[in-house]
Amino acid sequence: MHRVSRRRFTFTLGGLLLGAAGCSSGGEKPGSTAPPPTATTPAPTPTPTPAGLGYHPFTGGRKGLRNRVLAVKIDNTGPAHPQEGLRSADIVYVEQVEGGETRIMAIFCSKLPQRVGPVRSARISDLHLLDQFRRPALAFSGVQSKMKQLVRDSDLIDVSEDNGAGGYYRYGSGRYAPYNLFGDPRSLLRQAGKAGRARDIGFRFGPAPEGGRPVKQFTARWPAETLTFKWSARQKRWLSYHNGTPNAAAEGGQLGGKTIVVQYVRTTRSRFHDFLGAYTPLLHTTGKGKAVVLRDGRAYDCTWSRPSRRKGTVFTTEAGERMAFAPGQVWVVLVNSGRPVVP
């Protein structure tokens, strides 16, 4: 396994900042903390192949190094819970959508669940995020009409229901449309034979760096939702709570990840809107910004850097080293860099 080098460094009281207007940590008074200070990001190095990394670039594991990549859009509102298939995802992106709510884009590669859903529609920010994966397959249930040409022009393989892909079905007693559409990941990937394979997207895995601070829980906030992560020493992962309620998985257990990346991004109004006239947020995931990385019961103040949509996202510690994630599922939680806002 590629190991991120360690270097001893100290944190001053001012360097141990954790929260932001969009997030708060357990034991902190609201507004008492701020996003971590900007640190110098090393110049990007040539992207190695997954085999060169020595582990799966999405999870740090050993399986599925050359598997093809499938992204699935999944609803994250109350009627969609409990979701199915997310426990098998390599990466779980949480994105703000209209009305200050959130939606999930799950990345599957190293393993595939039996089914996944509820599958919902895509957004413009998905296209920006997916460019770094280089031609992944994208499963979704629809898209705003003005976005259809952008999907056709993008570097992804459309395996959506409205594009004629098979492998979708209505499922679940007590569920109703649109919260009962599920997909078969294996069927969807069979229809995307030219989908891109696993590649380096900037993540690094290995032993935890020195420093950080003990944190029992951390809450990400949007205008209409919260997502809290509580550290479970027994399970050695962060358990998620949606609007204060345990985020149950339909397969059993509770959703959560080994590493939680809270990435502060600029949130602006896109030119797209839903049928009610609510504008779709555009999450700016290129450039530079601040982040907090949660792993092993500790929080690390970091910076993120992504020079262009075709490049991966590099996370760097305050000491200027690549931040190492804990091997396993990664959640990337995208929140506004200021206070929660509906653009």
Buried (B, 14 or more C-beta within 10 A) or exposed (E): EBEBEBEEBEBEEEBBBBBBBBBBBBEBEEEEBEBBEEBEBEEEEEBEEBEEBBBBBBBBBEEBBEBBBBBBBBBBBEEBBBBBBBBBBBBBBBBBBBBBBBBBBBBBBBBBBEBBBBBBBBBBBBBBBBBBBBBBBBBBBBBBEEBBEBBEEBBBBBBBBEBEBEBBBEBBEEBEEBBBBBBBBEBBBBBBEEBBBBBBBBBBBBEBBBBBBEBEBBBBBBBBBBBBBBBEEEEEBBBBBBEEEBBBBBBEEBBBBBBBBBBBBBBEEBEBBEEEEEBBBBBBBBEBBBBBBBBBBBBBBBBBBBBEBEBBBBBBBBBEBBBBBBBBBBBBBBBBBEEBBBB
